[in-house]
Amino acid sequence: MAEAMSGKAAIATFAAALRKNRNAPPTMAAVIAVLTHFVPDPTKLLVDPFLNAVPDIVGPPSPKGHRINPRAIERQIALAAMLFQIADEGHEEELRRRFAKQVFRSVYYETHAIAFMIMAGFRLSFRPTTGVRGEDFEFTATIRGISASVEVTASERETFLRSNIHNKLNKKRDRLPRDGWGIIWLALPESNGRLTEAQESELNEICDSFFRTAFNVSYIVFMTEYIPAVPDQAIYVGVKICMNPYLDRIPLKLRKAMADITPNPVITRDGQFFSERFQLFDLIKHLAEL
């Protein structure tokens, strides 16, 4: 019996077929192939308000400050890059279930958190929803015999608001076990872009206040979506990691692994921003040569 094709191989095969048979541009072929592999109903992406509403860059804003932007594909590229990175990690069914049942914006950031941790060497084990305090987190992340409980969330606000961030952290800490190592990933409002020095300082103050009583949280990882103020360049997600300074027993293995989560410096090539670690762009380069 023939061995089953890996996720990345299946995606690459479908992308090549789109490129050759449908004359699809390389980036479009790669993105469609990835999203079709992971998203049960990819047609929903065409009308999803999160994927299509991005902060205004080159034209007048709508009354809400957003508009349907031709660059919406860039958010799909960012998502596809993360999904392709973890296509052979055995999490396809779990991610398909989440895309089918959850709000798309939340899965977008969950995917980034998952990919960043896997690239740092963690093995993930997803947990079912329990509704039980201290047992209702997203997944367990294990590296070199050390396990951490991980919760991923996103701010519902459109603007940076200190009280909202602090309240969100307090709510999510209750989902983590009282003992052990806990990690909270929190996506900040997309309107922020790059963090300003004032926002960095405010986040440090929020973390310091929060960590003084949150002894079940070892790390907070803030995610920020950066959109260059130049047309035709990609959206990407960056991270800011805060470690609980009031815990003197965080294992060195966990400290080293968390330090590896910070993305490589983003580079520019052919008008696109991306990290060289993101293998999707190797596939795009290959498709361009077909």
Residue, then its C-alpha position, 0 to 999 in steps of 0.5 A: m500500500a502506498e504511503a499517504m502523502s504528507g500535508k505539505a506534499a499534498i498542498a504543493t501538488f495541488a498548488a502546482a496543478l493550479r499553477k499549470n492547469r489554471n495559470a494561477p499566479p504563484t502566490m495565489a496558487a500557494v495560498i489557495a492550496v493551503l487554505t483549501h487544505f485547512v479551512p472546511d469552507p474556503t469560500k467564507l474567506l471571501v466575505d469574512p469581515f476580519l480578513n477583508a477589513v484592514p486599517d486604511i492605508v492608501g484611500p479614505p476610510s469608511p465611517k468606521g475607519h475600515r474599508i474593503n481593501p484589495r490588500a485583504i489577500e495579504r492577511q490570507i498570505a500571513l495565515a497561509a504562511m503559518l498554516f503551511q509551517i505546521a502542515d505536517e505536525g498532525h494538527e490538521e483535524e483540530l484546526r479544521r474543527r476550529f475554522a468550522k466552529q470558531v470566529f475566524r479572527s480568533v483562529y487566525y491568532e491561534t494559528h500564529a501562536i501555534a506556529f510560533m511555538i512549534m517553530a520554537g520546538f514545542r510539541l502541542s497537545f490540544r484540550p477539549t473545551t471543559g468550562v471548568r475553571g483551571e482546566d479550560f485552556e487551549f493546549t499543553a506545550t511541551i519541550r525537553g520534558i517541561s510542559a506549560s498550559v497555554e491560553v490564546t485570546a484577542s482583544e475585542r476593542e478596536t483601539f489600545l485600552r489599558s483597562n481592557i488588556h488588564n481585564k482580559l488577562n485577569k479573565k484568562r488566568d482563571r482558565l489556567p491551572r493554579d499550579g505549573w507554568g502558564i502562558i497567555w497569548l494576547a492579540l492586541p487591536e489591529s489598529n495599533g500597527r507597530l508598538t510605540e514606545a509609550q505603548e511598550s512602556e504601558l504594556n510593561e506596567i500592565c504586566d508588572s501589575f498583573f504578575r504580582t498576583a498571577f503566580n500561575v502565569s509565567y509568560i504573556v506574549f502580546m501579538t501585534e499585526y504590522i501593516p507597512a504604510v506602503p502599497d503592495q507589501a504584506i501584513y505580518v504578526g510580531v510578538k512582545i514577550c513578557m516574563n513573570p519576574y516574580l517567579d524565580r523557579i521558571p525552568l531554564k529549558l522553558r526560558k530558552a524555548m520562549a526566547d526562541i519564539t521571537p520571529n526572525p527579522v523580517i526581510t523584503r524580497d520582491g515587494q513582499f515582507f516575510s520571514e525566511r523561516f516561513q516555508l510557504f515562500d519557498l513553495i511560491k518561489h518554486l511555483a514561479e519557476l514552473 
